[in-house]
Amino acid sequence: MKKKLKRNIIRCKHCNEIIESKDVHDFKRCKCGRVAVDGGTEYAKRSIPSFPIENHLEDLSEYE
């Protein structure tokens, strides 16, 4: 069974800002511009400058 996304939240490890996407096309970029989140509770899309993702963000998303 697939987990249902309840909150789509990340923390940028560069500027420490926490950002949340609340709707399908609610694209949010952090204040330093290095990471972004999108998709609301429909899907969890992340934008990062390079891999590995763990170097750039912490996933704080919540699932049901």
PDB file of N, CA, C and O in Angstrom:
ATOM      1  N   MET A   1       0.832  -1.185   0.000  1.00  0.00           N
ATOM      2  CA  MET A   1       0.000   0.000   0.000  1.00  0.00           C
ATOM      3  C   MET A   1       0.879   1.252   0.000  1.00  0.00           C
ATOM      4  O   MET A   1       1.837   1.347   0.767  1.00  0.00           O
ATOM      5  N   LYS A   2       0.552   2.187  -0.844  1.00  0.00           N
ATOM      6  CA  LYS A   2       1.317   3.425  -0.973  1.00  0.00           C
ATOM      7  C   LYS A   2       0.937   4.415   0.133  1.00  0.00           C
ATOM      8  O   LYS A   2      -0.236   4.570   0.473  1.00  0.00           O
ATOM      9  N   LYS A   3       1.966   5.085   0.688  1.00  0.00           N
ATOM     10  CA  LYS A   3       1.719   6.087   1.721  1.00  0.00           C
ATOM     11  C   LYS A   3       1.107   7.342   1.101  1.00  0.00           C
ATOM     12  O   LYS A   3       1.487   7.741   0.000  1.00  0.00           O
ATOM     13  N   LYS A   4       0.162   7.963   1.803  1.00  0.00           N
ATOM     14  CA  LYS A   4      -0.487   9.197   1.355  1.00  0.00           C
ATOM     15  C   LYS A   4       0.276  10.378   1.943  1.00  0.00           C
ATOM     16  O   LYS A   4       0.489  10.458   3.153  1.00  0.00           O
ATOM     17  N   LEU A   5       0.681  11.290   1.069  1.00  0.00           N
ATOM     18  CA  LEU A   5       1.403  12.489   1.494  1.00  0.00           C
ATOM     19  C   LEU A   5       0.443  13.439   2.200  1.00  0.00           C
ATOM     20  O   LEU A   5      -0.582  13.829   1.641  1.00  0.00           O
ATOM     21  N   LYS A   6       0.781  13.804   3.420  1.00  0.00           N
ATOM     22  CA  LYS A   6      -0.057  14.693   4.233  1.00  0.00           C
ATOM     23  C   LYS A   6       0.469  16.134   4.200  1.00  0.00           C
ATOM     24  O   LYS A   6      -0.313  17.079   4.099  1.00  0.00           O
ATOM     25  N   ARG A   7       1.803  16.298   4.286  1.00  0.00           N
ATOM     26  CA  ARG A   7       2.451  17.611   4.205  1.00  0.00           C
ATOM     27  C   ARG A   7       3.748  17.453   3.423  1.00  0.00           C
ATOM     28  O   ARG A   7       4.506  16.510   3.652  1.00  0.00           O
ATOM     29  N   ASN A   8       4.002  18.380   2.496  1.00  0.00           N
ATOM     30  CA  ASN A   8       5.156  18.339   1.606  1.00  0.00           C
ATOM     31  C   ASN A   8       6.116  19.465   2.026  1.00  0.00           C
ATOM     32  O   ASN A   8       5.987  20.602   1.574  1.00  0.00           O
ATOM     33  N   ILE A   9       7.068  19.132   2.888  1.00  0.00           N
ATOM     34  CA  ILE A   9       7.929  20.138   3.523  1.00  0.00           C
ATOM     35  C   ILE A   9       9.398  19.715   3.428  1.00  0.00           C
ATOM     36  O   ILE A   9       9.727  18.538   3.576  1.00  0.00           O
ATOM     37  N   ILE A  10      10.274  20.693   3.178  1.00  0.00           N
ATOM     38  CA  ILE A  10      11.717  20.458   3.213  1.00  0.00           C
ATOM     39  C   ILE A  10      12.411  21.612   3.941  1.00  0.00           C
ATOM     40  O   ILE A  10      11.854  22.700   4.087  1.00  0.00           O
ATOM     41  N   ARG A  11      13.649  21.345   4.394  1.00  0.00           N
ATOM     42  CA  ARG A  11      14.497  22.386   4.985  1.00  0.00           C
ATOM     43  C   ARG A  11      15.765  22.473   4.155  1.00  0.00           C
ATOM     44  O   ARG A  11      16.438  21.467   3.930  1.00  0.00           O
ATOM     45  N   CYS A  12      16.089  23.675   3.702  1.00  0.00           N
ATOM     46  CA  CYS A  12      17.313  23.903   2.943  1.00  0.00           C
ATOM     47  C   CYS A  12      18.505  23.865   3.906  1.00  0.00           C
ATOM     48  O   CYS A  12      18.504  24.553   4.927  1.00  0.00           O
ATOM     49  N   LYS A  13      19.508  23.068   3.581  1.00  0.00           N
ATOM     50  CA  LYS A  13      20.690  22.967   4.437  1.00  0.00           C
ATOM     51  C   LYS A  13      21.672  24.113   4.210  1.00  0.00           C
ATOM     52  O   LYS A  13      22.661  24.229   4.934  1.00  0.00           O
ATOM     53  N   HIS A  14      21.412  24.960   3.216  1.00  0.00           N
ATOM     54  CA  HIS A  14      22.283  26.100   2.943  1.00  0.00           C
ATOM     55  C   HIS A  14      21.838  27.344   3.705  1.00  0.00           C
ATOM     56  O   HIS A  14      22.657  28.016   4.331  1.00  0.00           O
ATOM     57  N   CYS A  15      20.541  27.654   3.653  1.00  0.00           N
ATOM     58  CA  CYS A  15      20.035  28.863   4.330  1.00  0.00           C
ATOM     59  C   CYS A  15      19.143  28.533   5.529  1.00  0.00           C
ATOM     60  O   CYS A  15      18.693  29.434   6.236  1.00  0.00           O
ATOM     61  N   ASN A  16      18.887  27.241   5.759  1.00  0.00           N
ATOM     62  CA  ASN A  16      18.115  26.754   6.896  1.00  0.00           C
ATOM     63  C   ASN A  16      16.626  27.101   6.841  1.00  0.00           C
ATOM     64  O   ASN A  16      15.920  26.931   7.835  1.00  0.00           O
ATOM     65  N   GLU A  17      16.139  27.583   5.701  1.00  0.00           N
ATOM     66  CA  GLU A  17      14.723  27.922   5.576  1.00  0.00           C
ATOM     67  C   GLU A  17      13.884  26.657   5.379  1.00  0.00           C
ATOM     68  O   GLU A  17      14.279  25.742   4.658  1.00  0.00           O
ATOM     69  N   ILE A  18      12.730  26.624   6.027  1.00  0.00           N
ATOM     70  CA  ILE A  18      11.771  25.535   5.858  1.00  0.00           C
ATOM     71  C   ILE A  18      10.697  26.023   4.899  1.00  0.00           C
ATOM     72  O   ILE A  18      10.100  27.079   5.108  1.00  0.00           O
ATOM     73  N   ILE A  19      10.451  25.240   3.834  1.00  0.00           N
ATOM     74  CA  ILE A  19       9.446  25.613   2.834  1.00  0.00           C
ATOM     75  C   ILE A  19       8.467  24.454   2.640  1.00  0.00           C
ATOM     76  O   ILE A  19       8.829  23.284   2.761  1.00  0.00           O
ATOM     77  N   GLU A  20       7.214  24.813   2.337  1.00  0.00           N
ATOM     78  CA  GLU A  20       6.150  23.825   2.174  1.00  0.00           C
ATOM     79  C   GLU A  20       5.337  24.130   0.920  1.00  0.00           C
ATOM     80  O   GLU A  20       4.976  25.279   0.666  1.00  0.00           O
ATOM     81  N   SER A  21       5.056  23.098   0.147  1.00  0.00           N
ATOM     82  CA  SER A  21       4.169  23.206  -1.003  1.00  0.00           C
ATOM     83  C   SER A  21       2.804  22.690  -0.554  1.00  0.00           C
ATOM     84  O   SER A  21       2.689  21.565  -0.067  1.00  0.00           O
ATOM     85  N   LYS A  22       1.774  23.515  -0.718  1.00  0.00           N
ATOM     86  CA  LYS A  22       0.447  23.156  -0.210  1.00  0.00           C
ATOM     87  C   LYS A  22      -0.551  22.784  -1.290  1.00  0.00           C
ATOM     88  O   LYS A  22      -1.642  22.312  -0.970  1.00  0.00           O
ATOM     89  N   ASP A  23      -0.214  22.982  -2.569  1.00  0.00           N
ATOM     90  CA  ASP A  23      -1.123  22.663  -3.675  1.00  0.00           C
ATOM     91  C   ASP A  23      -0.314  22.092  -4.838  1.00  0.00           C
ATOM     92  O   ASP A  23       0.910  22.221  -4.871  1.00  0.00           O
ATOM     93  N   VAL A  24      -0.994  21.468  -5.778  1.00  0.00           N
ATOM     94  CA  VAL A  24      -0.332  20.780  -6.892  1.00  0.00           C
ATOM     95  C   VAL A  24       0.686  21.660  -7.616  1.00  0.00           C
ATOM     96  O   VAL A  24       1.795  21.202  -7.889  1.00  0.00           O
ATOM     97  N   HIS A  25       0.352  22.877  -7.926  1.00  0.00           N
ATOM     98  CA  HIS A  25       1.266  23.757  -8.668  1.00  0.00           C
ATOM     99  C   HIS A  25       1.824  24.875  -7.783  1.00  0.00           C
ATOM    100  O   HIS A  25       2.061  25.990  -8.247  1.00  0.00           O
ATOM    101  N   ASP A  26       2.027  24.558  -6.512  1.00  0.00           N
ATOM    102  CA  ASP A  26       2.543  25.513  -5.535  1.00  0.00           C
ATOM    103  C   ASP A  26       4.053  25.323  -5.398  1.00  0.00           C
ATOM    104  O   ASP A  26       4.523  24.725  -4.430  1.00  0.00           O
ATOM    105  N   PHE A  27       4.813  25.839  -6.378  1.00  0.00           N
ATOM    106  CA  PHE A  27       6.271  25.733  -6.424  1.00  0.00           C
ATOM    107  C   PHE A  27       6.869  26.758  -5.471  1.00  0.00           C
ATOM    108  O   PHE A  27       6.627  27.957  -5.613  1.00  0.00           O
ATOM    109  N   LYS A  28       7.648  26.290  -4.499  1.00  0.00           N
ATOM    110  CA  LYS A  28       8.282  27.183  -3.516  1.00  0.00           C
ATOM    111  C   LYS A  28       9.783  26.985  -3.555  1.00  0.00           C
ATOM    112  O   LYS A  28      10.275  25.858  -3.517  1.00  0.00           O
ATOM    113  N   ARG A  29      10.515  28.104  -3.631  1.00  0.00           N
ATOM    114  CA  ARG A  29      11.978  28.084  -3.603  1.00  0.00           C
ATOM    115  C   ARG A  29      12.424  28.731  -2.292  1.00  0.00           C
ATOM    116  O   ARG A  29      11.792  29.674  -1.816  1.00  0.00           O
ATOM    117  N   CYS A  30      13.505  28.229  -1.715  1.00  0.00           N
ATOM    118  CA  CYS A  30      14.038  28.810  -0.483  1.00  0.00           C
ATOM    119  C   CYS A  30      14.645  30.186  -0.764  1.00  0.00           C
ATOM    120  O   CYS A  30      14.827  30.569  -1.920  1.00  0.00           O
ATOM    121  N   LYS A  31      14.953  30.919   0.295  1.00  0.00           N
ATOM    122  CA  LYS A  31      15.445  32.297   0.130  1.00  0.00           C
ATOM    123  C   LYS A  31      16.816  32.383  -0.534  1.00  0.00           C
ATOM    124  O   LYS A  31      17.129  33.401  -1.152  1.00  0.00           O
ATOM    125  N   CYS A  32      17.649  31.331  -0.423  1.00  0.00           N
ATOM    126  CA  CYS A  32      18.951  31.370  -1.110  1.00  0.00           C
ATOM    127  C   CYS A  32      18.840  30.851  -2.544  1.00  0.00           C
ATOM    128  O   CYS A  32      19.775  31.009  -3.330  1.00  0.00           O
ATOM    129  N   GLY A  33      17.712  30.236  -2.893  1.00  0.00           N
ATOM    130  CA  GLY A  33      17.451  29.800  -4.257  1.00  0.00           C
ATOM    131  C   GLY A  33      18.055  28.467  -4.666  1.00  0.00           C
ATOM    132  O   GLY A  33      17.978  28.096  -5.837  1.00  0.00           O
ATOM    133  N   ARG A  34      18.649  27.745  -3.739  1.00  0.00           N
ATOM    134  CA  ARG A  34      19.313  26.481  -4.106  1.00  0.00           C
ATOM    135  C   ARG A  34      18.382  25.282  -4.171  1.00  0.00           C
ATOM    136  O   ARG A  34      18.625  24.365  -4.955  1.00  0.00           O
ATOM    137  N   VAL A  35      17.320  25.264  -3.366  1.00  0.00           N
ATOM    138  CA  VAL A  35      16.395  24.127  -3.383  1.00  0.00           C
ATOM    139  C   VAL A  35      14.959  24.618  -3.534  1.00  0.00           C
ATOM    140  O   VAL A  35      14.646  25.775  -3.256  1.00  0.00           O
ATOM    141  N   ALA A  36      14.093  23.705  -3.984  1.00  0.00           N
ATOM    142  CA  ALA A  36      12.678  24.038  -4.143  1.00  0.00           C
ATOM    143  C   ALA A  36      11.843  22.785  -3.938  1.00  0.00           C
ATOM    144  O   ALA A  36      12.329  21.660  -4.054  1.00  0.00           O
ATOM    145  N   VAL A  37      10.571  23.014  -3.630  1.00  0.00           N
ATOM    146  CA  VAL A  37       9.607  21.937  -3.413  1.00  0.00           C
ATOM    147  C   VAL A  37       8.349  22.256  -4.220  1.00  0.00           C
ATOM    148  O   VAL A  37       8.009  23.423  -4.419  1.00  0.00           O
ATOM    149  N   ASP A  38       7.662  21.211  -4.681  1.00  0.00           N
ATOM    150  CA  ASP A  38       6.460  21.378  -5.503  1.00  0.00           C
ATOM    151  C   ASP A  38       5.569  20.154  -5.338  1.00  0.00           C
ATOM    152  O   ASP A  38       6.034  19.104  -4.893  1.00  0.00           O
ATOM    153  N   GLY A  39       4.303  20.279  -5.690  1.00  0.00           N
ATOM    154  CA  GLY A  39       3.401  19.139  -5.753  1.00  0.00           C
ATOM    155  C   GLY A  39       2.326  19.076  -4.697  1.00  0.00           C
ATOM    156  O   GLY A  39       1.405  18.266  -4.801  1.00  0.00           O
ATOM    157  N   GLY A  40       2.422  19.916  -3.679  1.00  0.00           N
ATOM    158  CA  GLY A  40       1.409  19.861  -2.625  1.00  0.00           C
ATOM    159  C   GLY A  40       1.331  18.475  -2.015  1.00  0.00           C
ATOM    160  O   GLY A  40       2.359  17.857  -1.735  1.00  0.00           O
ATOM    161  N   THR A  41       0.107  17.978  -1.807  1.00  0.00           N
ATOM    162  CA  THR A  41      -0.060  16.635  -1.249  1.00  0.00           C
ATOM    163  C   THR A  41      -0.280  15.588  -2.333  1.00  0.00           C
ATOM    164  O   THR A  41      -0.544  14.425  -2.024  1.00  0.00           O
ATOM    165  N   GLU A  42      -0.173  15.988  -3.610  1.00  0.00           N
ATOM    166  CA  GLU A  42      -0.345  15.042  -4.719  1.00  0.00           C
ATOM    167  C   GLU A  42       0.945  14.296  -5.037  1.00  0.00           C
ATOM    168  O   GLU A  42       0.911  13.098  -5.317  1.00  0.00           O
ATOM    169  N   TYR A  43       2.090  14.991  -4.998  1.00  0.00           N
ATOM    170  CA  TYR A  43       3.385  14.368  -5.270  1.00  0.00           C
ATOM    171  C   TYR A  43       4.472  15.221  -4.634  1.00  0.00           C
ATOM    172  O   TYR A  43       4.280  16.415  -4.408  1.00  0.00           O
ATOM    173  N   ALA A  44       5.606  14.608  -4.349  1.00  0.00           N
ATOM    174  CA  ALA A  44       6.728  15.307  -3.706  1.00  0.00           C
ATOM    175  C   ALA A  44       7.846  15.516  -4.723  1.00  0.00           C
ATOM    176  O   ALA A  44       8.645  14.613  -4.970  1.00  0.00           O
ATOM    177  N   LYS A  45       7.898  16.701  -5.304  1.00  0.00           N
ATOM    178  CA  LYS A  45       8.953  17.034  -6.261  1.00  0.00           C
ATOM    179  C   LYS A  45       9.975  17.937  -5.574  1.00  0.00           C
ATOM    180  O   LYS A  45       9.614  18.889  -4.882  1.00  0.00           O
ATOM    181  N   ARG A  46      11.248  17.624  -5.774  1.00  0.00           N
ATOM    182  CA  ARG A  46      12.341  18.422  -5.220  1.00  0.00           C
ATOM    183  C   ARG A  46      13.216  18.925  -6.357  1.00  0.00           C
ATOM    184  O   ARG A  46      13.429  18.224  -7.346  1.00  0.00           O
ATOM    185  N   SER A  47      13.719  20.142  -6.209  1.00  0.00           N
ATOM    186  CA  SER A  47      14.687  20.695  -7.153  1.00  0.00           C
ATOM    187  C   SER A  47      15.946  21.013  -6.367  1.00  0.00           C
ATOM    188  O   SER A  47      15.901  21.719  -5.359  1.00  0.00           O
ATOM    189  N   ILE A  48      17.075  20.483  -6.839  1.00  0.00           N
ATOM    190  CA  ILE A  48      18.357  20.671  -6.162  1.00  0.00           C
ATOM    191  C   ILE A  48      19.426  20.993  -7.208  1.00  0.00           C
ATOM    192  O   ILE A  48      19.247  20.666  -8.382  1.00  0.00           O
ATOM    193  N   PRO A  49      20.540  21.631  -6.808  1.00  0.00           N
ATOM    194  CA  PRO A  49      21.577  21.985  -7.778  1.00  0.00           C
ATOM    195  C   PRO A  49      22.426  20.797  -8.238  1.00  0.00           C
ATOM    196  O   PRO A  49      22.938  20.812  -9.357  1.00  0.00           O
ATOM    197  N   SER A  50      22.585  19.764  -7.393  1.00  0.00           N
ATOM    198  CA  SER A  50      23.401  18.602  -7.745  1.00  0.00           C
ATOM    199  C   SER A  50      23.123  17.465  -6.757  1.00  0.00           C
ATOM    200  O   SER A  50      22.527  17.670  -5.699  1.00  0.00           O
ATOM    201  N   PHE A  51      23.564  16.280  -7.127  1.00  0.00           N
ATOM    202  CA  PHE A  51      23.412  15.126  -6.237  1.00  0.00           C
ATOM    203  C   PHE A  51      24.643  14.993  -5.364  1.00  0.00           C
ATOM    204  O   PHE A  51      25.708  15.456  -5.773  1.00  0.00           O
ATOM    205  N   PRO A  52      24.566  14.392  -4.192  1.00  0.00           N
ATOM    206  CA  PRO A  52      23.416  13.750  -3.593  1.00  0.00           C
ATOM    207  C   PRO A  52      22.461  14.762  -2.953  1.00  0.00           C
ATOM    208  O   PRO A  52      22.875  15.829  -2.500  1.00  0.00           O
ATOM    209  N   ILE A  53      21.201  14.407  -2.928  1.00  0.00           N
ATOM    210  CA  ILE A  53      20.149  15.277  -2.418  1.00  0.00           C
ATOM    211  C   ILE A  53      20.362  15.615  -0.938  1.00  0.00           C
ATOM    212  O   ILE A  53      20.007  16.706  -0.491  1.00  0.00           O
ATOM    213  N   GLU A  54      20.944  14.677  -0.179  1.00  0.00           N
ATOM    214  CA  GLU A  54      21.160  14.873   1.258  1.00  0.00           C
ATOM    215  C   GLU A  54      22.104  16.037   1.563  1.00  0.00           C
ATOM    216  O   GLU A  54      22.104  16.554   2.680  1.00  0.00           O
ATOM    217  N   ASN A  55      22.903  16.451   0.586  1.00  0.00           N
ATOM    218  CA  ASN A  55      23.806  17.591   0.784  1.00  0.00           C
ATOM    219  C   ASN A  55      23.062  18.919   0.763  1.00  0.00           C
ATOM    220  O   ASN A  55      23.596  19.936   1.207  1.00  0.00           O
ATOM    221  N   HIS A  56      21.840  18.921   0.254  1.00  0.00           N
ATOM    222  CA  HIS A  56      21.126  20.166   0.027  1.00  0.00           C
ATOM    223  C   HIS A  56      19.852  20.352   0.829  1.00  0.00           C
ATOM    224  O   HIS A  56      19.477  21.483   1.139  1.00  0.00           O
ATOM    225  N   LEU A  57      19.174  19.248   1.174  1.00  0.00           N
ATOM    226  CA  LEU A  57      17.922  19.422   1.895  1.00  0.00           C
ATOM    227  C   LEU A  57      17.656  18.297   2.876  1.00  0.00           C
ATOM    228  O   LEU A  57      18.200  17.198   2.769  1.00  0.00           O
ATOM    229  N   GLU A  58      16.800  18.612   3.833  1.00  0.00           N
ATOM    230  CA  GLU A  58      16.286  17.621   4.788  1.00  0.00           C
ATOM    231  C   GLU A  58      14.795  17.511   4.500  1.00  0.00           C
ATOM    232  O   GLU A  58      14.089  18.519   4.471  1.00  0.00           O
ATOM    233  N   ASP A  59      14.320  16.304   4.291  1.00  0.00           N
ATOM    234  CA  ASP A  59      12.908  16.072   4.006  1.00  0.00           C
ATOM    235  C   ASP A  59      12.138  15.999   5.328  1.00  0.00           C
ATOM    236  O   ASP A  59      12.396  15.131   6.161  1.00  0.00           O
ATOM    237  N   LEU A  60      11.195  16.920   5.504  1.00  0.00           N
ATOM    238  CA  LEU A  60      10.385  16.974   6.728  1.00  0.00           C
ATOM    239  C   LEU A  60       8.928  16.584   6.434  1.00  0.00           C
ATOM    240  O   LEU A  60       8.042  16.824   7.255  1.00  0.00           O
ATOM    241  N   SER A  61       8.689  15.996   5.287  1.00  0.00           N
ATOM    242  CA  SER A  61       7.326  15.656   4.868  1.00  0.00           C
ATOM    243  C   SER A  61       6.676  14.686   5.852  1.00  0.00           C
ATOM    244  O   SER A  61       7.343  13.905   6.531  1.00  0.00           O
ATOM    245  N   GLU A  62       5.338  14.771   5.900  1.00  0.00           N
ATOM    246  CA  GLU A  62       4.548  13.894   6.776  1.00  0.00           C
ATOM    247  C   GLU A  62       3.641  13.039   5.909  1.00  0.00           C
ATOM    248  O   GLU A  62       3.099  13.502   4.906  1.00  0.00           O
ATOM    249  N   TYR A  63       3.483  11.783   6.311  1.00  0.00           N
ATOM    250  CA  TYR A  63       2.644  10.831   5.581  1.00  0.00           C
ATOM    251  C   TYR A  63       1.589  10.252   6.502  1.00  0.00           C
ATOM    252  O   TYR A  63       1.788  10.162   7.714  1.00  0.00           O
ATOM    253  N   GLU A  64       0.451   9.855   5.915  1.00  0.00           N
ATOM    254  CA  GLU A  64      -0.609   9.205   6.697  1.00  0.00           C
ATOM    255  C   GLU A  64      -0.358   7.716   6.731  1.00  0.00           C
ATOM    256  O   GLU A  64      -1.131   6.974   7.338  1.00  0.00           O
TER     257      GLU A  64
END
